[in-house]
Amino acid sequence: MPFGLIIERYYENDVIEADISLEDAKENAASVAYKKAAKNIPEGAKIVDRKVEFIENENGEIVADVIIECLEDIGVAKENGGE
């Protein structure tokens, strides 16, 4: 029985300079990352969990990591042989 697992990661790299609070910046980054990831959720899939993590990289930049866990029916109905 063939089975596959696909893991995709998306990174937001738009540079926008503005004077905003850290919390507002985090909220904006999470929103943008969520919208990009949500575009790839198949129609009919059910979102069961959403997680947002903020990670500070080696340059001191804070990156939003959004994980969306979905359930999707991937079964295929097939007639079982016999004549």
Secondary structure, 3 states (H helix, E strand, C coil): CCCCCCCCCCCCCCCCCCCCCHHHHHHHHHHHHHHHHHCCCCCCCEEEEEEEEEEECCCCCEEEEEEEEEECCCCCCCCCCCC
